[in-house]
């Protein structure tokens, strides 16, 4: 995993930076008392490198739904931790010998458009009821990974090909929507962009995953900076919890990308499906309310329809292309 000099150098520099920051702003006592931040990111960071979902797919629901941490704090932690983990995974991906850098050029457009969506979300969406945000995110995670597993979602293209103005329009809308999702959850842009890439744009699952990882890493870095230097909304407590999980995601996220580059492990996806469904059920049965059940049901039915149709449509197109050869 450390054969790339660029990635090895990044890892050493990032680790040295953590040592300096930890010794300045954190303490071993705080780390021991808040061990669960590092523990949950063992799985979260691996998911971030192995699947189209960011580490926030674990961090946000665990903190906000299970531990009842404020939604804004959970969102910020997701972005902060992905700024390390998904950046590390991105550098690993881009520094590999088999990586063709020009295939990632579309990200030069993807990233600013997605950041625009993030800014719109910060301005327009932050007053939505928390239970609606929770219901939507948990439904999004559960339905996406289920559709991802059961559908023949593997396209054949390794390069982005925009063949019509409609493709460009869809892509622009999805990027803005993805950025708005990230403003609520700290993650989400990767999932919706991945879905479009493997369906309408017929890209391979592996390439789509890699592009979504780099995209979410960039949005997370911007979001972290926005909260720190524009909103001035980060507290010393948040910095300390980020430092607790920093070294874990630094290694585990690129390790997930390393595994992705070598095999497709179905049992891992089955485990993620089980976890996401459990999270959705826990949300509804812990402190139950009719509003939570209605919201979860509507979101789950709507999103599952969209994901299964989109992924299924790509499979049908792929099948027809094979039969016509």
Secondary structure, DSSP 4 states (H G I P E B T S, - for coil): ---SHHHHHHHHHHHHHHHHHHHHH--HHHHHHTHHHHHHHHHHHHHHHHSSS-THHHHHHIIIIIS---HHHHHHHHHHHHHHHHHHHHHHHHTSTT--GGGGTTHHHHHHHHHHHHHHHHHHSTTS-HHHHHHHHHHHHHHHHHHHHHS----SBSS----SHHHHHHHHHHHHHHHHHHHHHS--HHHHHHHHHHTTT-B-HHHHHHHHHHHHHHHHHHHHHIIIIIS----HHHHHHHHHHHHHHHHHHHHHHHHHTT---HHHHHHHHHHHHHHHHHHHHTT--HHHHHHHHHHHHHHHHHHHHHHHHHHHHHHHHHHH-
